[in-house]
Structures are given as structure tokens and as C-alpha cells.
Amino acid sequence: MSSEPFQTTLELRPSTRLEVVDVHRHLRDQVGDRLVEYPKALYLSYHTTAGYVDQRLAGRLNHDQDLIRQFLTTFQDVFPPDAGYRHDELELRTELTEEQRVVEPKNADSHLTFIAAGLTNCVSVDRAGETPAWFVDLDGTYGDIRRRRRTTVVGYHGEEVVSSLRMRVPVSRHAVDSVNLRDAGTGLFPRIHEELKRQGVERGRVDIALLPEERHAGLTVNEYETLLMTHDLAEVLANPVRFMVEKGRGAFRDPRAIPGKTMNYARYDVLKVVNQLMDVLGMSESVVERIVNRFMAFPASRFLRVKRRISLPVLAAEGNGAGRIAEGTYQSPILVQWKTPRVASREVEVTFVRLL
């Protein structure tokens, strides 16, 4: 049995836009039963429209590929493609060159589904040699183009918490807002890099969690693109029901034609979506009733599965003893809020974990 962690990177080629695959199976085809030597594994994605299903949710869905697909399809119903998202108005995307605008996919719906369904950039898996790790691609194909996706797997024996710290992240007084935690103004990443070096963590995780008292807020790892964050995601957080109405999904394709019935149709669609979740997750009718009531009263927090904790994987860097945060080109840790906080900051706890 090897005493050192095992690490390898796989390439995945999706054949459909929505694809759900067990990466453990692909890994076994490539390296055999190598992962069986390790009781734990860390799986990480480098993409913002493709990532992993949280292990607790996967367990609740019995690691059933069809149930996971049904769960995701429910959120895709809320965020249909080509529904007039600002992110998809490529002529407004100043960061794109003319050449990039020709090939850039219109995929705001995939970003919003990733965030709202609580998909994650990485998962830690127990019983690594037998437990599935579900990689979900929400944007696997675009026209005739098949994406090339990368995922890294680290097998390890255990983990230890080496340190933790608390920091306050500055936020605005706007009720609905998002903060790129990579921005220098937060002061977060210099502290993280300093602590990784001080502790000599070569392989591990940096876990960032909102404190329990920080309500009406969440964390995700995604693309911090201005139009996506300040328009599309902001509209969802401010009022998901109105968002669904305006995007014309389900029973109401043109709500302006029936203004007196719009809210009734919206309530119908909310019930339809929540009932679909009930079927997939096995919730009781009383739970559904509470969700609907709370959803209509507190728009974002009761339906969207925005996470309160994210993990940034750390992999060994060449040339020195300190690891580096492993991330894709467009990945950013993001704090979102949908209600004005008591003070103009949110407190997070940052935990440094070494893989053994």
C-alpha cells in the first residue's frame, strides 16, 4: 500500500449538453483499481458549467444516475436556454474579442443552474474505491462542438486540519449583490497564500464557510462575469418567481398577455417545480407546503440550493514545498447575498486541511 497520495488527471468528452457520469468508472478504466488503496479521494473540476454533485445530495438520491438527472432537469426548467439572458448578449461582453464572440457559447442558463442546484468545483469522497463521484456537464456540447473537460483525482489516506482563521469580507449595502473573493479589496487570498506557505500544505483543501449568523447569503465557485453577476444572477436572487415569469417557462409563455393571471401561473409553476423536487428527493407534502409558503415570502433562500461552504483544492506545485490552489481559467470563489446585512461585511471561517 502506497503511503503517498495518488494523483491523476482525466479528460472527459461529453456527447450531449447535459451529461451525468461517474468519474470513478472512467478512472478505473484508465488506472485500474489503483484508487482502492486509498480510503478517501478528492475530485476536482476546472470548469464553471461542469462540476460535481455534493456527496450528501448524491447519497440522498441513492447515487442513482437517473434521479440525479431528474433533479438537475428541474433547475433547467427554471433556467431555460436562450431566454434573453444579459450574459448571452455577446456584443455587450467587452472582455471578448471579435473572434471569441463567434465561438462563445450562450450558456447563462448553465451557469445559473450550476449555482442554483448547488453543484461544486470539488468533492471529498469516503470509500474511494467503491463510491461514485458524479461529474455533471451542463454545457457539454455547443452546436457541433464537443467540450474537452478536465478533472483531477487525488487518492489519500486521511486528512488533518492544520489551522483556521476568521475574516470579514466587505460587502455593499445593496440587498442583492455578489463579491468576487479573489478581488484584492477583500484581503482574503493574500492571507490564504501566506498561510498555505506557512503551514507547508502541498496537497489539501481550503474550506471557506459563512458563519451561522450570516443569513441570506451563500457561496459558490463560478465565472465572475459582470453581466451574469449583476443582471442575471441578481434577478434570480431578488425574485425567482418573477424571473420564471419573465423568462416565459412552463405554462406561461407570454405573461404580459394575461397580466391578471400572471401570479397565479407563477404560483402554479413554483408548485410544479417543487413537486418535481419532492418526487426526486422523497419529501412529504407537509414539507412541500412549508417550502412553497416560505419560497413565496422569502424568494431566494428557500428554493435555490446555494451553498454556505466551498472548498478550494490545493495541489503540489513544482519547485517548492508549498502547494497552490488548483483552479480553472474562469473559476472564482463568489459570495452572494439577497438581503442587506446588518453591517457592511460578512464573516467567513477559512480552514486549512492537509491530505495525508
N, C-alpha and C positions, 0 to 999 in steps of 0.2 A: 504493500500500500504506500502510495506516494505521500510524503509529508508536506510537499509544496502545493499551493493551489494550482489548478489546471486551468488554462485559458485558451480559448479558440474563438475565431470569428467566422460566421457563416454568411453566405449571400443567398437571399431569397428572391425568387422571380414570380410575383403574383400573376395569375391568369385572369382574374376578374377584379372589378373595382373593390368590392367588399370580399375579403378573404380572411378566414379564420384557420390558423394552422397551429399544430402542436410542435413547437421548435425542438422539443426533446426527441421527437421521432426523426427529424432531419439530422439532429446531432448524432443520433445512434447510427444513421446511415453513413455519416462521414467519419466518425472516430470510434465506432463500435460501442462497447459498454464501458468506455473509459470513465464516464461520469458516475458509474456505480461505486467507484472507490470513495466517493465523497458523499457525506450525508446532506450537504447543502449546496445550492447553486445560486448564482446571481445572473440574471438575464437582463440585457440592456439593449435598447433601441436607440438609433441615432436620428430618428425622424419625428416630424410633428403631426403627421396624419397616419402614422403607423406606430403602434406600441403594444403594451401588454395589458391583459386583464388582471386586475388586482386579485391576489390569491384567495382572499376571503370571499370575494364575489364569485370567483370560479368554483370554489368549494360549495357555495350556496346553490350554484347552478349544476352541481354534481359533475363538474368537468365535462359536461355534455356539449359537444360542438354545436348541435342544432339549437339548444337552448341559448347558448351564448350568441349565436347569430340572431335569434329572435329578439333577445334583449337589445342588441345593437340596432336592429331594424326599427324598433320602437323610437329610438332617438333620431334615426334617419328620417322617420315620418315627420318629426318636429322640424328638422332642418333639411328640407328637400334641396336637391341640386338646382342650380340655375334659377334661383328665386330672388334675384335682384340684390345680391349682397354687395356692399361697397368694396369689399376686398377683391371682388371679381371684376370691378371696373378697372381693367388693366391700364387704361390710358391715364388713370389718376395715380398709378403706382410709380412715384418718382425714382424709386431705387432700382427699377428695371430699365435695362437698355431696350432699344427698339427690337433687337434680335431676341431678347428674352421674352418680350411681350408676345411674340409669335408662338412660342412654345410653352409659355407658362400656363399651367392648368388653372381653371376656375374651380377652386376647391374649398371655398369658405365653409361650405356645409360639412366637409370632412374635419376641418379644424374645430368647428363648433361641436360636432358630435364627439370628437376626441375629448374635449374639455368637459362637456355636459355629462357624458357617460362615465367619467372618472377613469379613463384609460391612463396608463402611466408609462413613463420612459424606462422604468426598470422594476423588476420584482425579485424578491428573495424567496427561494423555494426550498422547503424541507423535503426529505426523502428524494433527493435529486435524481436518483437512478430510476425512479418509477413514477414520479408526479409530473403530469403535463404542465407545460408552460405555454399559455395561449397567446400567440402573436396575432394581432388584428391589423389588417391593412384596410383602411377606409378609402384609399385613393390609389389602388394598386395598378389601375390602367387608366390611360387618358387617350382617347381615340385609338390609334393603332400602337401606341407606346405602352410597353410593359416596364414598370418601375424596376430598379435594382435596389433592393433593401439589404441593409447590413444589420446583424445582431451579434453581440459578443456574449459568450457564456463563460462564467468563472465557477469552477467547482472548488469547494473549500470544506474544511472540517468543522469550523466553528467561527465565532466572532466575539470580539470584546469591545466594549465602549471605552475609549481612551480619554475622552474629555467631552465637555459640553459647555456652551455659553449661551447667554441670552442677549438679544439685541432688539432695539426698537427701530422699525423701518418707517421712515417718513411717508405719509400718505396725504392726499389732498382732503379738503373738507367737502368735496363732491360726494354725494351719496353713492353714485356708481362710478367706479374708477378701477384702473389696473396699474400696477407698478412693475416694471422690469427690475427684478432683484439684481441683475448684473450692472445696472447703472451705478456709476461712481458715487452718486449722491446718497445711495443707501448705505455705503460703507461696509456692506456685507462681504463681498468677495475678497477684498484685501485681508480681512480677518480670517476668512476661511483658508486662503492660501498660506497665510502665516502660520495658522495652527496645524495644517497638514504637514508643513515643513518642520515645525517644532516637534511634532509627535512622530515624525518619520513614517507616516502611513503610506505604504506602497500600493496595497490593494484594499479597498474598503468602500464605505459609503459615508456621505454627509447627509444626514437626515435633518430636514428643516420642517418644523411643526409650529403652527399657531398655538398660542397658549389657550387653555379652555375658555378664558373670559373674553377672548377675541371673537365676538359673534358677527354674523352676517358677512363673512369673508371666507376665502378659500385660496388654495394654492394649486398650480398646475405647471407643467413644463410644455411649452409650445412656442410657436412663432410670434414674436412681439412685433407685429406689423401694424402700423398706425391705423389704417382703415379697419382692419379686423378688430383691433382692441377698442378703438374709440367710437366705432359705429356699430358693427355687427354684434360683437360680444356685449357691448354696453346696452344695446336694445334688448338682448336676451335677459340680462341681469335685471334691467329696470322693470320689465313686464313681459314674461314669457307668453302669457295669454295673448296680449296684443301682438307680439311678434308672430305667433302662429296665425293669427287672423290676417295680418298684413302680408304674410308670405303665401297665403292662399292655399293652405294644405287641407286635406281631408274633405269635409262636406261643404266647405265654403270657398269656392274658387274666386269669387268676386264679392267680398263683403260689402263694398260700397253700394252695390245694387240692392242690398237688403239691410240698410242701417239699423232698422228696428229689431232685427233678429240677430245681429252680429254677436252680442254677448251670449245669447242662448246657444248659438252654434259653437262659440268658443268653449262654453262650459261642456257642451256635448263632446267636443274634440278632446278636452282635458280628460273627461271621464274615459273616453275611448283609449287614450294613451295610458292612463293609469291602470285601467283594466288589463291592458296588454302586459304591463309590468307585473300586475297581480298574478296573471296566468303563468308568467315565466318564473317569478320568484316565489310563488305559492303563498301570497299574503291573503289574510282573511278580509271579508267585506268590511268589518269594522275598521281595520287598518286603512283600507282604501278610502273609506268615508272621511277619516281624520286627515289623510293626505290631501284629498280634494279640498276640504274646508280650509286647511292651512295654506294650501297652494294658492287658492283664490285670494286669501287675506295677505299672505306674505309671498310675493311672486316667485323669487328665485330660489330661496333656500330649501323649499320643501320638495322640489321636483328634481332639480339638477343635482348630479352626484359629484359636484366639485369637491376635491379632496382637501383635507386640512393638514395633510402631511405629504411631502415629496421627498424623494431620495435622489441624490446626485452621485453616480458611481465614480469610484476612484480606481484608476488602473496604473500599473507601474510605468514610469516614464524612463526613457533611455538616458543614460549618462549620469544619473544621480540617484540617491536613495529615497527621494520623496516622490509620491505618486502625483498624478494630475487628474482633474475632473474630466471624465470622458463624456464628450458631447458632440452632437451633430452641428453642422454649419448654422442651422436656423433655430436651434433649441435655446430657449431662455427660461429660467425659473420665473414665474409670474405670480404676484399676489393680486387677487381680485376682491373687490368689496361691492356690496349692493345696499349699504346703508351707512350714513355718516357716523364715523366713530366718535366716541366721547372726547378723545384727544386726537391731534393730527399725526398719529403714528400707530403702528400695530406691533405688538411684541411677539417675537418668534424665539423658539429654542433650537439651537443648532447642536446636533450630536455627531461626534466623530467616531466611526466604527471601523475597526481593523478586521480584515478577514484572515483567518488562520489556516 
